[in-house]
């Protein structure tokens, strides 16, 4: 199995789920659905759980990414619903994220924390695989902004207007709650990973409109199926035979793991 999709919710409007499997990792068990498309089996992982029961700060990111690696996955596309602080990226837009600012806290963001794990650093000049982003641009058929910086906040609350003003000064385009540590852990495992963010609302203070979960959910559903079908078309049409990126070399071991 080469391909996986990570989504915020279920697999509506996608090919029928052929089977579901519990993948056991050292960080816990993960439920993974399996789809078939164009002769390929594709893993689909619901980031928040099948019933969307997990808020962003309680997601077991380490188990999720490790489960995909244990399945043999190399290429991962993910969706994320976000707010926009960039006037050129209104609600309804899709954005290929190319960078992030991490404002989370207390979320385990590495596999290298035990003495037996060794010591390693992670090179992050290309956090979201440029090759995956180009593949999506060229083959998905989905209108999408090429590039945007995502400010990842802790949640579950939304940001204040003063916070958003600060994030804009830092160069942020979008606000979300789930890209970190997912993108970091994918890079530690050597996976090629890219996120398409779906803009569901203006960030606080950007527009004089009140947030509505109903309208945000409706807009997410309206675009999510299109974006994820773009993932499937990309898996079908793009050339994945070679990796010209450096995702597999981003991890820089300092002290090798040891066995007990």
N, C-alpha and C positions, 0 to 999 in steps of 0.2 A: 504494500500500500504506500503510495507516494503523496497523496493529496489529503488535505483536511480543510474544513471551514469551521471557524469559531463564530457563533452568533449570539446575540443577546437573548433571543427567545427561540421558539421552535422552528420547524421546517415547513411551515405552510407554503403552499404554491411551489413546492419542490418535488422532485421525483419521490415516489413512495419509499418509505424506510423499509429496507429489506430485512434488517435484523438490528437488535440492540444488544450491547455487550457491556458488562462491568469490567473495567480494566483496573487491576490492582497495582498500586504503586507504593513506594515506601512512605508517601505522604497521604495515602488514603485511596479509596476506590472512586473511579470516575465512570459515569454512564456515557457511553458513546453510541450514537446512531450511525448506521452505514447505509449509504445510498449507492446506486449504480447509475453511471452516466457515461455514454460513449465508450463502453467497454472497460471503464475504470471504476473500481470501488473507492468511494470517497467517504472519509470519516466526517461526521458532523457533531460538534460538541456545543451544547447549550451552556454558555458561560455562567448563567445565573441558576442553572438547574432547569429541569423540564417544566416545573410550575412557576418559574421565576421567583423562587423562594429565597434566594440569596441576595442581599444588598451588596453593593460594590466592595465594601470593606471586609466582607466575610467570604468572598470567593476564594477557593483553594487553588490559586493560580499555579503553584508548584506541581500539584497533582495533575492538573489539567494538561499542562505542557509536557510533563514527563510521560503521561499516558499516551499522548500522540507520538512521542519519540519511540516508546516501547512498541507501538503498532507499526513502526517503520516509516512514519511520515517524514517527509523532507520539506514539502512546500505547503504553507499555511496562509490562507486569506482569512481576515476577520472583519466583522462589522462592528461599529460603535455608534451609538446615538449621542449627539453632542449639541451644545449651544454654540452660537457664532458671536464673536465680537468683531468680526471683519465685515464691513458694510458690503463688500463685493461677494460675500458668501451667505446669501439669505437662507431662511428656512426652506427646505425642499432640496437644497444642494447636496451633492455628494463630493467628498474631498478625499484624495489620496494623501494621507498624512505622511510627511517626510521627516518630522522632528517632534520632540516633546519636551515639556518642562515638568519635572516631578515635584508635586506638592503633597504627596501622600505621606503617611507616617504609620509605623507599626505593621506594615505589610512585608512579610518575608520576600525578599527580592533577589535571592541568590541560592544556588545549590551548594555553595562553598562556605559552610559555616561550622562544620564539625572538624575536629582535629584530623580525622581520618579522610576528610574530603580533599585535603591539600589546600593550597592558596593559589588564587588566580585573579587576574584583572581582566576587564572586558573593554575592548575598543568599540567606541560608539559613534564613529564618524558617519555611519550609514545605518541608523537604528532600524529603519523600515527598508527592507531589501529593495534597492533601486531596480534590480532586474525584474522582480515581481511587479513593481509598480509600472514599469514600462510594458511588461506583458499585458497587464490589465488595460492600460491606455490603448494599446494597439489592437487588442482582440476582443474586448468585452462587449463593445457596442454601447456602452453606457456613458452618457455625458458626465464628466467628472472633472473637478479642479485638480490640476497636477501640482500638489504640494500645499502644505499648510502645517503650522506648528500647533500641537495640541497640548494645552495645559491640563494636566491630570490632577484633579483635586480629590480629597479624601472621601467626600460624601458622608452620609447620604444627603446632606443638605446641599442646596444650590449656593452659588457664590453671591456675595454682596456687590453692590454697584462700585464701591471703593476698591474692592479686590479686582474686579474686572478692569477698572481703569489702570491699576498697576500691571495687570497681565498684558494689557495692550502695549504699555510702555516697554515691557520686556520682549515684545515681538510675537506674542501669542495671537493666534487666529481663532482657535476653538477651545471650548472647555468641555471636558468629559471626566468620567470617574473610573474607567476600566483599562485604559491602555497600559498603565503601570501597575504591577510589574510584568504584565504579560509579554510586552515587547522585549524586556530585559531577559527574562527567562528563556524565551525563544532563541535569543542570540547566544546565551550561554550554552544551549544545547546544539548550536550549529544549524538551526532551522532557518530556512528562507521564509520570512514573515512580512506581511504587509496588511495594513488596515485601510479600509474605506469607511470614512466617517459620514454618517447621515445627519445633516443639520435639521433638528426638529424645532428649534426656537432661537430667539435672540437671547444672548446673555443678559443678566440683570443690568438695567441702566442703559442698554443700547437702544432699545425702542420703548415707547410708552404703552406697552401692552403687558397684561398680567399673564403669568405662566398658567397653562392649563394642561394637566396630564392627559385629558381626553384628546385635545387637539394634537399634543405631542405624539401620543400613541398612534393616532390616525395617520399623521404624516410619516412616522417611522414605518408603519405597515405599508403605506403607499409606495415608498421607495425601497424598502428592504428586499422585497421579492425581486425587483429589477436588479439591484446590486448583486444579490446572491446568484441569480441566473447568469449575471456577467462573470462571476467566479467560475461557474460550470463551463461557460463558453470558452473562457481563458484556459481552463484545464484541458479542454478538448482541442483548441486551435493552436495554442502557443507551443513553442519548442522547449521542452523541459529536459532535453537530453544532456545539456551541459550547464554548469553553473559558472558564469563569468564574474559573479559577485565574490565578496570576501566573507560572507556570513559564516562559512565553516572555519575560517581562520580568526574570527573576532576574539575568541577566548585566548588569553595569554597566560598559561600556567607558570607559576613561580615556584611552587613546591608541589611535587606530584602527590596524588592520593596514596594513602597507606592502607594496609589490611591489618586487621586485628586477629 
